[in-house]
Amino acid sequence: MHQISLDEFREAVETLGLLSLSSRDDVRRKYLKLSKKYHPDRGGSIEQFQKINRAYEILTHYMDSFRFLFNEDEFKRQNPILVSLQNNSWIKDRMIDLKYLEKNFEEASLKLKKKGLIVQH
């Protein structure tokens, strides 16, 4: 396959309706869904089917030729939640949020009970 242009790449991404951050499995699932929908044997458009196949060919070639950065910054960029979990910052932030919500919920419940808007059974 020839070196693809940026325009070909953009068109392939748009044809498959991909998000900017997609895995190889995401691309394959989109391709299978669209190729099934537009398959000529199922009443689909031959032109659209060929366009979908070409888009998949371009993107799989791109993914196969992709050069990976094996460094800490790239790992963090690709796995932000995992890195946050390992640092416990995400969990700590959520715990603070939960404690704040719990406190405010209790205060709001007491006010509503005092006003007679909540009846305990």
N, C-alpha and C positions, 0 to 999 in steps of 0.2 A: 504494500500500500504506500502511496506517496505521502509526503509530509502534508498534514492537513493545515488549512489556514484557520485563522481565528473566526472568520465568517462561517466556515463549514462547521467548526466546533460549536459556535453559538446556535446555528440552525439545528444541529443535531440535538443539543440540549433542549431547545424550544420544541422540537418535534416530539420528543419523548415526554415533555412536560416535567422536567426534573427540577428539584430544588437545588440550591447552590451546594449544599452538603448532602451528598448521596453516596451510598455504598455500592459496590459491584452488584450485590443482591438487589438493591433498590432499582438499579438500571435494568437488570434482567427481568424483574417483576413488571416494570413499566412496559418493557419491550414485549413480553409475552401477552400482557393484557391488551395492548394496542394492536399487535399483530393478529391476535385472535379476533378482535373487533372489526378490523379492516381487511381480513383475509378475503380474497376474491371468491373462494369457494363458499363463503358465508354471506355473499352479497355485498362485500365491501369493495372499495375502490382499489383498482390495481395500482394506480399512481400513488395513492396514500400508503398502500402496503409496501411498495418499493421504497418510498421515502422513509418509512419506519425502519425497514431493513438496513438501508444505507446509514441512517442515524445510529443504529445499534452497532454497525460495523465500525463507524468512525469512533464512537465512544469506547468500544472494547479495545480498539487499537490504541487509543489514547491511554486507557488504563493500563494496558500491557506494557506500554512504553514509558509510563510515569516513573520519574526518578524520586526516590524517597529520601527524606532527610532523617538520618538516624541520630538525632540529638535531643536533648532535654526540652528545648523550646518547642520543637515540633510535636513531641509527645504530649506536652501540656496543651498545645493548641488543638490536637486531635481528640484529647480526652479530658476536657475541662471538669466534668462532674467527678470523674474518677480521682483526679488530682485533688480536687476540693475535699472529697470524702477522705482521702488519705491524710490530708492536713487537718481534718475534723472541722475546718472552718464552716463548711456548709451545714454540718450537723449542729454545731454550736449556734449558728445564726438561726436555724429553724427552731432550736430549743428556746432561744430568747423570744422569738416570735410567738411560740406556743404558750409560754409563761405569760406574756403580755396579754394575749387573747383570753387565756383562762382567767386572769385577774379581772379584766374588763367585763367578761361574761358574768362572773360572780357578782360584781358591783351592779351591773345592769339588772341582773335577776333580782337582787335584793330591793332595788328601787321599784321594780315592777310589782313585787310582792307587797311592798308597803302601800302602793297605790291600789292594790286589789286587782291588778290586771293579770296576775298569775295565781291560780288556786292550786294548792297542793292536795293530792288525793291520799 
